[in-house]
Amino acid sequence: MRELATHLLRWHAANAEYVLATVVRVAGSAPRPAGATMAVDGSGNVRGSLSGGCVEGAVYELCREVLASGEPVRRTFGYSDADAFVVGLTCGGELEIFVHRITPSEYPAVEAALDPDGPMTFVRDLDSGAVGALGPASATGAEFDDAVVRQARAMLDLGATGVRVVGCADRERTVFIESFAPAPRMLIFGATDFATALCRVGRLLGYHVTVCEARPAFADHARMPDADEVVRDWPQRYLRRTRVDARTVICVLTHDPKFDVPVLTEALRLPVAYVGAMGSRRADRDRRLRLRAAGVTEEQLRRLHSPIGLELGGRTPEETAVAIGAEIVAVRRGGSTRPLSATDRPIHAGVMCLEAGDPIGI
């Protein structure tokens, strides 16, 4: 939707009503991903595209109907459907389209979602057509149930977009949540064998993974094929100048005080989600003494997860990486780290991913 920002803001300036038609679900081979949007105003002007042309004509007619009635519509176009064959969707896939009207009362939510300066989700209730924009600490537009808000912010953390069925206080609600955010960052300091394995886990968890290594012989992307980038720099210097936010996780695997202490001194003062450091218990005790001597406060030290990872009993780099990834998930999502069989907490928070049919916790 953000690619239509210039056009939509012009329509807002003219106080125009218009319709948004959005791909909310894709199955099989389809020309555009979920989130692709087409807009139609009261004069019949069309902006954006849903399918590269093959269903636009039929969706345009739907848009005109919704503009007149104000009632939102969900419609599926697939290769096996007669209507889809008529409009030419012959790629073998299936698109579900949601069409809803935007009036001046919805402008603030749309404009908040279009703001390029911050991460934001645009939430559509697929039953009522209500819309809202939810950021990490902000909300504009419709007042959604707390369960929807939590799910939207969890998806924003991952930069995820899709349909979710959310168990709310009154009933289940089906919403389409579109995230406008880069993937969260995982910063790994030290290009070790453990870092190689952790890159794979980080990517599996949806992170943009950066490995920073000061030693030229080790700062080689060929050694870290699953990293999104490998940077040759002193860890603390790189950390001072790179972008971090409340979703960033930092893993210090250098296992050398001359690298560990300076970068951890910087990291523990940043508003990031997680800071962990590898080392034995003896090394951890020594490192904490050095950090205190460097001016790190006790409150800041309490944020340090060291030795890094959960106690899974793993020995290999891959098993260690799983233990680190599991601890990051637990810290960020508030998990107990206990076996599910030993707890009576809900396994999931009443959220289902409609595309896959599998529940997703928040």
C-alpha positions in Angstrom: 0.0 0.0 0.0 2.9 2.4 0.7 3.7 2.5 -3.0 0.4 4.3 -3.5 1.1 6.9 -0.8 1.4 9.9 -3.2 -1.9 9.1 -4.9 -3.8 8.4 -1.7 -2.6 11.5 0.1 -3.8 13.6 -2.9 -7.2 12.0 -2.6 -7.2 12.8 1.1 -6.4 16.4 0.3 -9.4 16.5 -2.0 -11.6 14.9 0.8 -12.4 12.0 -1.6 -13.9 8.7 -0.8 -12.2 5.7 -2.4 -11.9 1.9 -2.2 -8.8 -0.2 -1.4 -8.7 -3.7 -3.0 -6.0 -5.8 -1.3 -4.6 -9.3 -1.9 -5.0 -10.9 1.6 -4.2 -14.5 0.7 -2.2 -16.2 -2.0 -2.1 -19.9 -2.9 0.0 -21.6 -5.5 1.5 -19.6 -8.3 0.2 -16.0 -8.3 1.5 -12.8 -9.8 1.5 -10.6 -6.7 2.1 -11.3 -3.0 -0.3 -10.7 -0.1 -0.5 -6.9 0.5 -0.6 -5.9 -3.1 -3.2 -3.1 -3.3 -5.2 -1.4 -6.0 -7.2 1.8 -5.2 -10.2 3.2 -7.1 -11.8 6.6 -6.4 -15.3 7.9 -7.0 -14.3 9.2 -10.5 -13.2 5.7 -11.5 -9.5 6.5 -11.4 -7.4 3.4 -10.7 -4.0 3.3 -9.0 -1.9 0.2 -8.3 -2.2 -3.4 -9.4 -3.2 -6.8 -8.0 -2.3 -9.3 -10.6 -0.4 -7.7 -13.5 -3.7 -7.4 -15.3 -5.5 -10.7 -15.2 -8.2 -9.9 -12.5 -8.1 -6.1 -12.5 -11.3 -5.8 -14.6 -13.4 -8.0 -12.2 -11.9 -6.3 -9.1 -12.6 -2.9 -10.6 -16.3 -3.7 -10.8 -16.2 -4.9 -7.2 -14.6 -1.7 -6.2 -17.4 0.3 -7.8 -20.0 -1.7 -6.0 -18.3 -1.3 -2.6 -17.9 2.4 -3.2 -21.6 2.7 -3.7 -22.7 0.3 -0.9 -20.0 0.9 1.7 -20.2 -2.9 2.5 -16.8 -4.7 2.4 -16.4 -7.7 0.2 -14.1 -10.7 0.2 -13.7 -12.6 -3.1 -11.5 -15.4 -4.3 -10.2 -15.8 -7.8 -8.6 -19.2 -8.7 -7.8 -21.2 -11.7 -10.5 -23.7 -11.0 -13.2 -21.0 -10.7 -15.4 -20.1 -13.6 -15.2 -16.4 -12.8 -11.4 -16.6 -12.6 -11.2 -18.3 -16.0 -13.4 -15.5 -17.5 -11.1 -12.8 -16.1 -8.0 -14.7 -17.2 -6.3 -15.9 -14.0 -4.6 -18.8 -15.8 -1.3 -18.9 -13.8 -2.7 -21.8 -11.7 -2.8 -19.9 -8.4 -5.5 -18.4 -6.3 -5.9 -14.9 -4.9 -8.3 -13.8 -2.1 -9.1 -10.1 -2.4 -10.6 -7.8 0.3 -12.3 -4.7 -0.9 -13.4 -1.9 1.5 -14.2 1.8 1.4 -12.1 4.5 2.9 -13.9 7.7 4.0 -12.4 10.8 5.7 -12.9 9.2 9.1 -10.4 6.5 8.1 -7.8 9.0 6.8 -5.8 9.2 10.0 -5.2 5.4 10.2 -4.3 5.3 6.5 -1.9 8.2 6.8 -0.2 6.7 9.9 0.3 3.4 7.9 1.8 5.4 5.0 4.4 7.2 7.1 7.7 6.0 5.8 9.7 7.0 9.0 8.5 4.3 11.3 7.5 0.6 11.5 3.8 0.2 11.4 1.0 -2.4 10.8 -2.2 -1.6 8.9 -5.0 -3.8 10.4 -8.2 -4.6 8.5 -11.1 -6.4 10.1 -12.3 -8.6 7.3 -15.8 -8.8 8.6 -16.6 -5.1 9.4 -14.0 -3.3 7.3 -12.7 -1.4 10.3 -9.1 -0.2 9.9 -6.4 0.9 12.2 -2.7 1.5 12.2 -0.6 0.0 15.1 3.0 0.8 15.8 5.3 -0.5 18.5 3.8 2.0 21.0 1.1 3.8 19.1 -2.4 3.2 17.7 -4.6 5.2 15.2 -8.1 4.4 14.0 -10.3 1.6 15.1 -10.0 0.3 18.6 -9.1 -3.3 18.3 -9.3 -6.0 21.0 -6.1 -6.4 23.0 -5.5 -9.8 21.5 -5.5 -8.2 18.0 -3.1 -5.5 19.2 -0.7 -8.0 20.6 -0.8 -10.1 17.4 -0.2 -7.1 15.2 2.8 -6.0 17.2 4.2 -9.5 17.2 3.9 -9.6 13.4 5.5 -6.2 13.2 8.5 -7.5 15.1 8.9 -10.0 12.3 7.8 -7.8 9.4 5.1 -10.4 8.7 1.9 -9.9 6.7 -1.1 -12.2 6.5 -4.6 -13.2 7.7 -5.0 -14.1 11.3 -8.0 -15.5 13.2 -7.7 -14.1 16.7 -9.6 -15.2 19.8 -11.0 -11.9 21.3 -13.0 -11.2 24.4 -16.3 -11.4 22.6 -15.6 -13.7 19.6 -13.1 -14.8 17.1 -12.1 -12.0 14.7 -10.5 -12.5 11.3 -8.1 -9.7 10.4 -5.6 -9.0 7.8 -2.4 -7.5 9.2 0.0 -5.8 6.8 3.4 -5.0 8.3 5.6 -2.1 7.0 9.0 -2.8 8.7 12.3 -4.2 7.8 13.2 -7.6 9.4 14.6 -7.3 12.9 18.4 -7.4 13.1 20.6 -10.1 14.7 24.1 -8.7 15.2 26.7 -11.5 15.8 30.2 -10.4 16.9 32.8 -13.0 16.2 33.0 -15.2 13.0 33.4 -18.5 14.8 31.9 -22.0 14.0 29.2 -21.1 16.5 28.4 -18.0 14.5 28.1 -20.0 11.3 25.4 -22.2 13.0 23.7 -19.2 14.6 23.4 -17.5 11.3 21.2 -20.4 10.1 19.0 -20.2 13.2 18.8 -16.4 13.0 17.5 -16.5 9.4 15.0 -19.3 10.4 13.6 -17.0 13.1 13.2 -14.2 10.6 16.2 -12.0 11.4 18.4 -10.0 9.1 21.8 -11.4 10.2 25.0 -9.4 10.3 28.3 -10.9 11.4 31.0 -8.4 12.5 34.6 -9.6 12.8 37.8 -7.6 13.3 40.2 -10.2 12.1 40.7 -10.1 8.3 41.3 -13.8 7.9 37.9 -14.6 9.5 35.8 -11.8 8.0 34.9 -13.9 4.9 31.4 -14.2 3.7 32.3 -17.7 2.3 32.7 -18.9 5.9 29.2 -17.4 6.8 27.0 -18.2 3.8 23.8 -17.8 5.8 24.7 -14.3 7.0 23.0 -11.4 5.1 26.2 -9.4 5.5 29.7 -9.9 6.9 31.4 -6.7 8.2 35.1 -6.3 8.9 35.4 -3.8 11.7 36.1 -3.6 15.4 32.9 -4.7 17.2 32.4 -1.6 19.4 33.1 0.8 16.5 30.6 -1.0 14.3 28.0 -1.1 17.0 28.3 2.7 17.6 27.5 3.5 14.0 25.0 0.9 13.0 21.2 1.0 13.3 19.6 -0.8 16.2 16.1 -0.7 17.7 13.9 -2.4 20.3 13.8 -5.5 18.2 17.5 -6.0 17.7 19.3 -8.9 19.3 23.1 -8.9 19.9 25.1 -12.1 20.3 28.8 -11.7 21.3 30.6 -14.9 20.4 34.2 -13.6 20.3 35.2 -15.2 23.6 38.1 -12.8 24.0 38.0 -10.0 26.6 39.7 -7.5 24.3 36.7 -7.8 21.9 34.0 -8.8 24.4 34.3 -6.1 27.0 34.3 -3.0 24.7 31.3 -4.2 22.6 29.3 -5.3 25.6 29.9 -2.0 27.3 28.3 -0.4 24.3 25.5 -3.0 23.8 24.3 -2.9 27.4 23.6 0.8 27.2 21.4 0.4 24.0 17.6 0.0 24.0 17.8 -3.5 22.3 15.8 -6.6 22.9 18.5 -9.0 23.9 22.3 -9.1 24.7 24.1 -12.4 25.1 27.7 -13.4 25.4 29.4 -16.7 25.1 31.9 -18.1 27.6 32.4 -20.4 30.5 31.1 -19.5 34.0 34.6 -18.6 35.0 35.0 -16.4 31.9 31.6 -14.9 32.7 32.6 -13.9 36.2 35.8 -12.4 35.0 33.9 -10.5 32.2 31.4 -9.1 34.6 34.2 -7.7 36.8 35.8 -6.1 33.7 32.4 -4.6 32.7 31.9 -3.1 36.1 35.4 -1.6 35.9 34.4 -0.1 32.5 31.5 1.7 34.1 28.6 -0.7 33.4 26.0 -0.5 36.1 24.4 -3.4 38.0 21.0 -2.6 36.3 22.7 -2.8 32.9 24.5 -6.1 33.8 21.2 -7.7 34.7 20.3 -7.4 31.0 23.3 -9.6 30.0 22.5 -13.2 29.2 25.8 -14.9 29.9 26.7 -17.6 29.5 24.5 -17.3 26.4 21.7 -19.7 25.7 19.4 -22.2 27.5 20.7 -25.2 29.2 19.7 -27.9 26.6 22.8 -30.1 27.1 24.0 -29.4 23.5 27.6 -29.9 22.5 27.9 -29.1 18.8 27.8 -25.6 17.3 24.4 -26.4 15.8 23.0 -27.5 19.2 24.5 -24.4 20.8 22.9 -22.2 18.2 19.5 -23.8 18.9 20.0 -23.1 22.6 20.8 -19.4 21.8 17.8 -19.1 19.5 15.5 -20.6 22.0 16.6 -18.2 24.7 16.1 -15.2 22.4 12.5 -16.4 21.6 11.8 -16.9 25.3 13.2 -13.5 26.3 11.3 -11.7 23.5 8.0 -13.6 23.9 7.9 -14.0 27.7 8.3 -17.8 27.6 8.9 -19.7 30.8 11.6 -21.9 29.2 10.1 -24.9 31.0 8.8 -28.0 29.1 5.2 -27.6 28.0 4.4 -30.9 29.8 5.5 -29.3 33.0 3.2 -26.2 32.7 -0.5 -25.5 32.4 -0.1 -22.2 30.5 -2.0 -21.9 27.2 0.3 -23.3 24.4 -1.0 -20.6 22.0 -2.8 -17.3 22.5 -5.8 -18.1 20.4 -4.3 -17.0 17.1 -4.5 -19.0 13.9 -2.7 -18.4 10.6 -5.5 -18.8 8.1 -3.1 -19.5 5.2 -1.5 -22.5 6.8 -4.2 -23.5 9.3 -1.7 -23.7 12.1 -2.0 -21.8 15.4 0.6 -19.1 16.0 1.4 -17.9 19.5 1.9 -14.2 20.3 
